[in-house]
Amino acid sequence: MADEGVDLGTIGLFSLVGLPYVLKFLWAPLIDAAPVPFLTRWLGRRRGWLVATQLALLVAIGAMGLVDPVSTPLLMALAAVIVAVLSATQDIVVDAFRVETLGETEYAAGMANYVAAYRVALLVAGAGSVAALGVFEALGVASSALWSWAYGLMAVLMSVGLAASLFAKEPADSARVEDQRKALSWGERFNHAVVSPFAEFITKPGWFLILSFVLLFKFGDAFAGAMVAPFAIDIGFEKAIYAYVANGVGLPAALIGGFAGGVLGRIISMRIALWTAGILQMLSNLAFCWLAWVGPDPGALGVTVGIEAFTGGAGTVIFVAYLSGLCSAREFTATQFALLSALAAVGRTVLSASAGFVAASVGWVPFFLITTLAAVPGLLLLVWLGHKKLLDGHNPLRSIGKPQENQ
């Protein structure tokens, strides 16, 4: 859009297309309850929805590349929203598939690989699509069609997910849940899909404290992360240098942090793992204060980005493993995990939306000190959860050799 001359205000408003990730719990019950014609019968409850969303995304991403954002900005917005809704829906199914497929002893390795794959995907879809523009231009593609070709390439890459869905094994509980649903009336199915997931969750001791903790645990990290790129440019780094360091240092640091978080979660309790991740995430924000004092030094930028990416990667693995362990009822996995992950996303979307105004008002060093303090409410809730013994024994990463309870 910037290449085509769309004004910055309009581009900024397009950040709102991320709202489906916050609201996805509203249609997650449909994923839990409704079959996809033909595909569910052929592939199963979860893989049927995976293939359906991936096929739809392939078409939607390709179509998005055919829209002119200058002459038809509203049509581009509509296309972006459609892609976001389909992508959020795919996330619902992937999360449910992962939670239902992995045994308790496999959460650590599963989450580490999940975070690693997600980081690689971001690199391919971001820097990869920009690099593809240069290749297509060298091949003689008209400048007016370059972005359409890039979007087309990204659409084709959806075939990777399709292949994975077709070759994967359906979770073992899927057939049992489907058989149970067939005996229900439509009214009972609605109640089972829409009411029961939330009713089951609020039977957990301290459920309101748990939801508050999920909302606030990564808030400080997200609040700072929203302004990292503008901060680096504002203190004097060239865009090319920042992009090089952010990808060259940030990606491997995040991958290492993710695997470190998986190992950490296997050897200590969930309570201590969450404390470790929370404190590391909070202290990592102070590195940006140091960078603001040092100034535009590439080495200092590399250290700061590396610290932030490592702690963020480790924290994500431990936090999402905690969320996975909360979804114990296999009938409602998609709905409950969508609710928890959507609540966690509020911190990095709605609550973090004011980050730019705060930074502009107080300056960079005070801003990052504020983001450090923003992590304190989550840690206070962690104290309360520990005091109420709501974390004791809740570590799916450490259940090595223990028999799984029947759900």
C-alpha positions as CSV (number, residue, x, y, z in Angstrom):
1,M,0.0,0.0,0.0
2,A,2.9,2.3,0.8
3,D,4.4,1.5,-2.6
4,E,1.1,2.5,-4.3
5,G,0.9,5.8,-2.5
6,V,-1.9,5.1,0.0
7,D,-1.8,7.7,2.8
8,L,-0.3,6.6,6.2
9,G,-3.6,7.2,8.1
10,T,-5.4,4.7,5.9
11,I,-2.6,2.2,6.2
12,G,-2.7,2.6,10.0
13,L,-6.4,1.8,10.1
14,F,-5.7,-1.5,8.4
15,S,-4.2,-2.7,11.7
16,L,-7.8,-3.2,12.8
17,V,-8.0,-6.2,10.4
18,G,-6.3,-8.1,13.3
19,L,-9.4,-7.9,15.4
20,P,-10.7,-11.3,14.2
21,Y,-7.8,-12.8,16.3
22,V,-9.3,-11.1,19.4
23,L,-12.9,-12.1,18.5
24,K,-12.3,-15.7,17.2
25,F,-13.8,-17.3,20.3
26,L,-17.2,-16.1,19.1
27,W,-17.3,-18.6,16.2
28,A,-15.0,-21.2,17.7
29,P,-18.1,-23.2,19.0
30,L,-19.0,-23.7,15.3
31,I,-15.6,-25.4,14.8
32,D,-16.2,-27.7,17.8
33,A,-19.8,-28.6,16.8
34,A,-20.4,-28.4,13.1
35,P,-19.1,-30.8,10.5
36,V,-17.8,-29.6,7.1
37,P,-19.8,-31.3,4.3
38,F,-17.9,-34.2,2.8
39,L,-14.5,-33.2,4.3
40,T,-15.4,-34.1,7.9
41,R,-16.7,-37.5,6.8
42,W,-13.6,-38.1,4.7
43,L,-10.8,-36.6,6.9
44,G,-12.3,-36.3,10.4
45,R,-13.5,-33.6,12.7
46,R,-10.3,-31.5,12.9
47,R,-8.6,-32.3,9.5
48,G,-11.8,-31.6,7.7
49,W,-11.9,-28.0,9.0
50,L,-8.2,-27.6,8.4
51,V,-8.4,-28.5,4.7
52,A,-11.6,-26.3,4.3
53,T,-9.9,-23.2,5.8
54,Q,-6.6,-23.8,3.9
55,L,-8.4,-24.1,0.6
56,A,-10.4,-20.9,1.3
57,L,-7.2,-19.1,2.3
58,L,-5.5,-20.1,-0.9
59,V,-8.2,-18.5,-2.9
60,A,-8.6,-15.4,-0.6
61,I,-4.9,-14.6,-0.6
62,G,-4.7,-14.9,-4.3
63,A,-7.8,-12.7,-4.8
64,M,-6.4,-10.1,-2.4
65,G,-3.4,-9.6,-4.7
66,L,-5.8,-8.7,-7.6
67,V,-7.3,-5.8,-5.7
68,D,-6.1,-2.2,-6.4
69,P,-5.6,-0.6,-2.9
70,V,-5.6,2.9,-4.4
71,S,-8.7,2.9,-6.5
72,T,-10.7,0.5,-4.3
73,P,-9.4,0.8,-0.7
74,L,-12.7,-0.5,0.8
75,L,-12.5,-3.6,-1.4
76,M,-8.9,-4.1,-0.2
77,A,-10.1,-3.7,3.4
78,L,-12.8,-6.3,2.8
79,A,-10.3,-8.7,1.2
80,A,-8.0,-8.2,4.2
81,V,-10.8,-8.9,6.7
82,I,-11.8,-12.1,4.8
83,V,-8.2,-13.3,4.9
84,A,-7.9,-12.4,8.6
85,V,-11.1,-14.2,9.5
86,L,-10.1,-17.3,7.6
87,S,-6.6,-17.2,9.1
88,A,-8.0,-16.8,12.6
89,T,-10.3,-19.8,11.9
90,Q,-7.4,-21.9,10.8
91,D,-5.6,-20.9,14.1
92,I,-8.6,-22.2,16.1
93,V,-8.4,-25.5,14.4
94,V,-4.6,-25.8,14.5
95,D,-4.6,-25.0,18.2
96,A,-7.3,-27.6,18.9
97,F,-5.5,-30.2,16.7
98,R,-2.2,-29.6,18.6
99,V,-3.8,-29.8,22.1
100,E,-5.7,-33.0,21.2
101,T,-2.9,-34.7,19.4
102,L,0.1,-34.1,21.7
103,G,0.4,-36.2,24.9
104,E,1.2,-34.4,28.1
105,T,4.9,-35.4,27.8
106,E,5.1,-33.9,24.3
107,Y,3.9,-30.3,24.9
108,A,7.4,-29.0,25.3
109,A,8.8,-30.3,22.0
110,G,5.5,-29.5,20.3
111,M,5.3,-25.9,21.4
112,A,9.0,-25.3,20.7
113,N,8.5,-26.6,17.1
114,Y,5.3,-24.6,16.8
115,V,7.0,-21.3,17.7
116,A,10.0,-22.1,15.5
117,A,7.7,-22.8,12.5
118,Y,5.7,-19.7,13.1
119,R,8.8,-17.5,13.2
120,V,10.0,-19.0,9.9
121,A,6.6,-18.5,8.4
122,L,6.7,-14.8,9.4
123,L,10.1,-14.4,7.7
124,V,8.9,-16.2,4.5
125,A,5.7,-14.2,4.2
126,G,7.4,-10.9,5.1
127,A,10.9,-10.6,3.8
128,G,10.3,-13.5,1.4
129,S,7.5,-11.8,-0.4
130,V,9.5,-8.6,-0.7
131,A,12.5,-10.6,-2.1
132,A,10.1,-12.3,-4.5
133,L,9.2,-8.9,-6.0
134,G,12.8,-8.4,-7.0
135,V,12.9,-11.9,-8.7
136,F,9.7,-11.2,-10.6
137,E,10.9,-7.8,-11.7
138,A,14.1,-9.4,-13.0
139,L,12.0,-11.9,-14.9
140,G,10.3,-9.1,-16.7
141,V,7.0,-8.9,-14.9
142,A,5.3,-5.5,-15.3
143,S,5.6,-3.3,-12.3
144,S,1.8,-2.9,-12.0
145,A,1.5,-6.7,-11.6
146,L,4.4,-7.4,-9.2
147,W,2.4,-7.4,-6.0
148,S,-0.3,-9.6,-7.6
149,W,2.4,-12.2,-8.4
150,A,3.8,-11.9,-4.9
151,Y,0.4,-12.6,-3.4
152,G,-0.1,-15.4,-5.8
153,L,3.1,-17.0,-4.6
154,M,2.0,-16.7,-1.0
155,A,-1.3,-18.3,-1.9
156,V,0.5,-21.2,-3.5
157,L,2.5,-21.7,-0.3
158,M,-0.8,-22.6,1.4
159,S,-0.3,-26.0,-0.3
160,V,2.3,-26.8,2.4
161,G,-0.4,-26.7,5.1
162,L,-2.7,-28.6,2.9
163,A,-0.2,-31.4,2.4
164,A,0.4,-31.5,6.2
165,S,-3.3,-31.7,6.9
166,L,-3.8,-34.6,4.4
167,F,-0.9,-36.6,5.7
168,A,-1.5,-36.0,9.5
169,K,-3.4,-38.3,11.7
170,E,-6.7,-37.2,13.1
171,P,-6.7,-36.9,16.9
172,A,-7.8,-40.1,18.6
173,D,-10.7,-38.5,20.5
174,S,-12.4,-37.1,17.3
175,A,-14.4,-40.2,16.3
176,R,-15.7,-40.6,19.9
177,V,-16.8,-37.0,20.1
178,E,-18.5,-37.1,16.7
179,D,-20.4,-40.3,17.7
180,Q,-21.6,-38.6,20.8
181,R,-22.8,-35.6,18.9
182,K,-24.8,-37.6,16.4
183,A,-27.2,-38.6,19.3
184,L,-27.9,-35.0,20.2
185,S,-30.8,-32.9,18.9
186,W,-30.1,-29.5,17.3
187,G,-31.0,-27.7,20.6
188,E,-28.7,-30.0,22.6
189,R,-25.9,-29.5,20.1
190,F,-26.3,-25.7,20.4
191,N,-26.2,-25.9,24.2
192,H,-23.2,-28.3,24.0
193,A,-21.3,-26.1,21.6
194,V,-22.0,-22.6,22.9
195,V,-22.9,-22.9,26.6
196,S,-21.1,-26.0,27.8
197,P,-17.5,-24.9,27.0
198,F,-17.8,-21.8,29.1
199,A,-19.9,-23.5,31.8
200,E,-17.2,-26.2,32.1
201,F,-14.4,-23.6,32.3
202,I,-16.0,-21.6,35.1
203,T,-16.1,-24.8,37.3
204,K,-12.3,-24.5,37.6
205,P,-11.3,-23.1,40.9
206,G,-10.3,-19.4,40.6
207,W,-11.4,-19.2,37.0
208,F,-11.7,-15.4,37.1
209,L,-8.2,-15.0,38.4
210,I,-6.9,-17.4,35.7
211,L,-8.6,-15.3,33.0
212,S,-7.2,-12.1,34.4
213,F,-3.7,-13.6,34.5
214,V,-4.0,-14.7,30.9
215,L,-5.0,-11.2,29.9
216,L,-2.1,-9.5,31.7
217,F,0.8,-12.0,31.7
218,K,2.4,-10.8,28.5
219,F,1.1,-7.2,28.5
220,G,4.4,-5.6,29.4
221,D,6.2,-7.5,26.7
222,A,3.5,-6.7,24.1
223,F,3.3,-3.0,25.2
224,A,7.1,-2.6,24.5
225,G,7.0,-4.7,21.3
226,A,4.5,-2.5,19.7
227,M,7.0,0.3,19.5
228,V,10.4,-1.4,18.9
229,A,10.7,-0.7,15.2
230,P,9.7,3.0,15.5
231,F,12.0,3.4,18.5
232,A,15.0,2.0,16.5
233,I,14.4,4.3,13.5
234,D,13.7,7.3,15.8
235,I,17.1,7.0,17.6
236,G,19.0,7.0,14.3
237,F,19.2,3.5,12.9
238,E,18.7,3.1,9.1
239,K,15.8,0.9,8.1
240,A,18.0,-1.5,6.3
241,I,20.3,-2.0,9.3
242,Y,17.4,-2.5,11.7
243,A,15.8,-5.0,9.3
244,Y,19.0,-6.9,9.0
245,V,19.7,-7.1,12.7
246,A,16.0,-7.8,13.6
247,N,16.0,-10.8,11.2
248,G,19.6,-11.9,11.5
249,V,19.7,-11.8,15.3
250,G,16.0,-11.8,16.3
251,L,15.0,-15.0,14.5
252,P,17.7,-17.4,15.8
253,A,17.4,-15.8,19.3
254,A,13.6,-16.5,19.3
255,L,14.1,-20.1,18.1
256,I,16.7,-20.7,20.8
257,G,14.5,-19.1,23.4
258,G,11.6,-21.2,22.3
259,F,13.5,-24.5,22.7
260,A,15.0,-23.2,26.0
261,G,11.5,-22.6,27.3
262,G,10.5,-26.1,26.3
263,V,13.5,-27.6,28.2
264,L,12.9,-25.3,31.2
265,G,9.3,-26.4,31.4
266,R,10.2,-30.0,31.5
267,I,12.6,-29.8,34.4
268,I,10.8,-27.3,36.8
269,S,7.2,-26.8,38.0
270,M,4.8,-24.7,36.0
271,R,4.7,-22.1,38.7
272,I,8.4,-21.6,38.7
273,A,8.5,-21.7,34.8
274,L,5.9,-18.9,34.6
275,W,7.8,-16.9,37.3
276,T,11.0,-17.3,35.3
277,A,9.4,-16.3,32.0
278,G,7.6,-13.4,33.5
279,I,10.6,-11.9,35.2
280,L,12.8,-12.4,32.1
281,Q,10.2,-10.7,29.9
282,M,9.9,-7.8,32.3
283,L,13.7,-7.2,32.7
284,S,14.2,-7.5,28.9
285,N,12.4,-4.2,28.4
286,L,15.2,-2.5,30.4
287,A,17.6,-3.4,27.6
288,F,15.8,-0.8,25.4
289,C,16.5,1.9,28.0
290,W,20.2,0.9,27.7
291,L,20.0,1.1,23.9
292,A,18.4,4.5,24.1
293,W,21.4,5.7,26.2
294,V,24.0,4.0,23.9
295,G,22.4,5.3,20.7
296,P,22.5,3.9,17.1
297,D,25.2,1.3,17.6
298,P,24.5,-1.9,15.6
299,G,26.2,-4.1,18.2
300,A,24.0,-2.7,21.0
301,L,21.0,-3.2,18.8
302,G,21.9,-6.8,18.2
303,V,22.3,-7.5,22.0
304,T,19.0,-5.8,22.7
305,V,17.0,-7.5,20.0
306,G,18.6,-10.8,21.0
307,I,17.6,-10.4,24.6
308,E,14.0,-9.4,23.7
309,A,13.6,-12.2,21.1
310,F,15.1,-14.9,23.4
311,T,12.9,-14.0,26.4
312,G,9.8,-13.6,24.3
313,G,10.3,-17.0,22.6
314,A,10.8,-18.7,26.0
315,G,7.9,-17.0,27.5
316,T,5.6,-17.8,24.6
317,V,6.4,-21.6,24.8
318,I,5.8,-21.7,28.6
319,F,2.7,-19.5,28.5
320,V,1.0,-21.4,25.6
321,A,1.8,-24.7,27.3
322,Y,0.0,-23.4,30.4
323,L,-3.0,-22.4,28.2
324,S,-3.0,-25.9,26.6
325,G,-3.1,-27.5,30.0
326,L,-6.2,-25.5,30.9
327,C,-8.2,-27.1,28.0
328,S,-8.8,-30.5,29.6
329,A,-12.2,-31.2,28.1
330,R,-11.6,-32.6,24.6
331,E,-15.2,-31.8,23.5
332,F,-14.5,-28.1,23.8
333,T,-10.8,-27.8,23.0
334,A,-11.3,-25.3,20.1
335,T,-13.7,-23.0,21.9
336,Q,-11.8,-22.9,25.2
337,F,-8.3,-22.4,23.7
338,A,-9.8,-19.8,21.3
339,L,-11.2,-17.9,24.3
340,L,-7.9,-18.0,26.2
341,S,-5.7,-17.1,23.2
342,A,-8.1,-14.3,22.2
343,L,-8.0,-12.9,25.7
344,A,-4.2,-13.0,25.6
345,A,-4.3,-11.2,22.2
346,V,-6.1,-8.3,23.8
347,G,-2.9,-7.2,25.4
348,R,-1.0,-7.0,22.2
349,T,-3.8,-5.4,20.2
350,V,-6.4,-3.3,22.1
351,L,-4.3,-2.6,25.3
352,S,-1.1,-1.9,23.4
353,A,-2.8,0.5,20.9
354,S,-2.0,3.4,23.1
355,A,1.8,2.7,23.2
356,G,2.6,5.3,20.5
357,F,0.8,8.1,22.4
358,V,2.6,7.2,25.6
359,A,6.0,7.1,23.9
360,A,5.4,10.4,22.2
361,S,4.3,12.0,25.6
362,V,7.1,10.8,27.9
363,G,10.1,9.9,25.7
364,W,11.8,6.6,25.1
365,V,13.5,5.8,28.4
366,P,10.5,6.6,30.5
367,F,8.3,4.7,28.1
368,F,10.3,1.5,28.4
369,L,10.4,1.9,32.2
370,I,6.6,2.1,32.1
371,T,6.5,-1.1,29.9
372,T,8.6,-2.8,32.6
373,L,6.1,-1.8,35.3
374,A,3.3,-2.9,33.1
375,A,4.4,-6.5,33.7
376,V,3.9,-6.2,37.5
377,P,0.1,-6.8,37.5
378,G,0.6,-10.1,35.8
379,L,3.2,-11.2,38.3
380,L,1.0,-10.1,41.2
381,L,-1.8,-12.3,39.8
382,L,0.8,-15.1,39.6
383,V,1.5,-14.6,43.3
384,W,-2.2,-15.0,44.0
385,L,-2.6,-18.1,41.8
386,G,0.4,-19.7,43.6
387,H,-1.0,-18.7,47.0
388,K,-4.3,-20.4,46.1
389,K,-2.4,-23.4,44.9
390,L,-4.0,-23.0,41.4
391,L,-0.7,-23.8,39.7
392,D,0.5,-26.7,41.8
393,G,0.6,-29.9,39.9
394,H,-0.5,-28.1,36.7
395,N,2.5,-28.6,34.4
396,P,1.8,-30.6,31.3
397,L,5.5,-30.3,30.4
398,R,6.7,-32.3,33.3
399,S,4.3,-35.3,33.2
400,I,7.1,-37.6,32.1
401,G,6.1,-41.2,32.4
402,K,2.8,-40.4,34.2
403,P,-0.4,-42.1,32.9
404,Q,-2.8,-39.6,31.4
405,E,-6.2,-39.4,33.1
406,N,-9.2,-40.4,31.2
407,Q,-11.1,-37.3,30.0
